[in-house]
Amino acid sequence: MFNSNKTVCIIGLFPPPIHGFAMVNDAMRNLIIKIDPNSNAFNLSSHSLNRTFINISRRFLKFLYLYPKYILFSILNRYHTLYIGISGGLGQFYDLLILSVARTTKQRIFIHHHSFSYIIKTNLLTSLIIKIAGKNALHIVLCDLMKDKLLTYREKISCITLSNSVFSTYNDMGKTKNRQLKTIGYLGNISHEKGIALFFEVLDKLNNQESIIGIIGGPFQDHNSEIFTRKKLILQSNISYLGPIYGDDKDNFFNTIDVLLMPSLLEEAEPLVIHEAMEKGIPVLAFGKGCIDEIIGSDSGNVIDINSNFTDTTVKQIIYWIKNPDNFNQIKIDTQNKFKNTKSRSIESLDLLIHKITKPTTKNVSKP
């Protein structure tokens, strides 16, 4: 018989720092604990965005501290289920060790995928993770493309698609209002790889033709990015920096901007900030990475081919919207409607998933 004293173990990166991966992990943790208050969570976050030797060492030491506890509790038969948000890089080595314990102690396994770095290009660690987890593990993917790519590792694995739209936190979206396009925003961890230089480039070129305001929000990912950004802010007086913004400040940011730029050069998966913007009826211009093409589409912004010139394409699109306000305001309505439809489908998947995680069956052995 199933031991009702067993509980769920939740492992991953949790805030701080605040980024999409950590925010989704935190939301899942809260939902699981709401159903099963006895659940345990192990936080492997290094509490910093900087990828310095010190922060990497800090995460390693945290793992060394938490891993024996996880092994002990697992041997004592405390857990019936493991929910883990896996890393996109070498952190998968830690995930592999955790999953090995979960399989050995016959826990049910739920793996939440947040990165396209190992989806676009297969790697050994991910292959081992999928093999160790077994064919009965449930893989949580963000979109159909991620599912299709994941199946190249192993054809017979179980997947459930869960869009990050379901974790957007606004309760009252309100209707979009007709307005002239005047303000463009950037929100996220500020770095060159996240496209901050392209944001300045777009604003600089736009202001040769139109009077446009730029607003930047978010923490600096590293010192060099901060130096670059602050120098640019001195040169481009039409752009302001708000610092890291959360809660009401974040809400005010979205209420102020008309378009969001997402010029990230990384292998993005499904940035939560895109959903947050779309929920407010704000069109998004972004490179077509990961699930972004499925999120935005042609009716709620513009997905730009990675081989195209982001600046020229973006400037052309924004100028068009400025000169065609009726089209722009219709795009705003379509953007919000697209978000509503995506989130509506995702709520059903989330309810099913939380039920599966917190109410396991007696058959909890993953087959190799």
Number of C-alpha atoms within 10 A of each C-alpha: 6 11 11 9 10 16 23 26 26 23 22 21 26 25 18 13 17 19 19 21 24 20 20 22 23 20 16 19 21 15 16 23 18 12 14 15 12 14 20 19 21 18 20 20 21 23 16 17 17 15 11 11 9 11 16 16 12 17 19 16 14 16 18 12 11 13 18 11 13 21 17 12 13 22 14 11 16 21 23 28 25 26 24 24 24 23 21 16 13 10 15 17 16 16 20 20 14 19 25 16 20 26 21 13 19 20 27 27 26 24 22 24 22 25 22 23 17 19 24 14 8 15 13 8 17 23 15 17 20 20 17 21 27 21 18 18 25 22 22 22 23 24 20 16 15 22 20 14 16 24 14 12 17 12 10 11 18 15 20 18 18 23 24 27 27 22 21 19 13 12 7 8 14 11 12 17 10 13 12 15 20 16 18 23 24 25 25 23 23 24 20 21 16 20 20 24 18 20 24 20 16 20 23 19 13 20 14 9 10 13 11 16 19 23 19 24 21 19 20 19 19 17 11 11 17 16 11 14 20 13 10 15 15 11 10 16 10 16 20 16 14 14 13 17 17 13 9 9 13 17 15 12 20 21 13 14 19 23 24 24 23 25 25 23 17 15 19 18 24 26 20 20 20 25 29 23 26 30 29 24 30 30 27 29 23 24 25 25 21 23 20 21 18 16 26 23 15 13 15 25 24 20 23 20 14 14 8 10 12 22 20 13 16 22 19 12 14 20 14 13 17 15 12 13 15 14 12 24 22 15 20 29 21 21 28 25 18 21 23 18 11 19 21 13 15 20 16 12 17 19 11 12 19 14 13 15 23 19 16 16 12 11 11 18 18 19 13 12
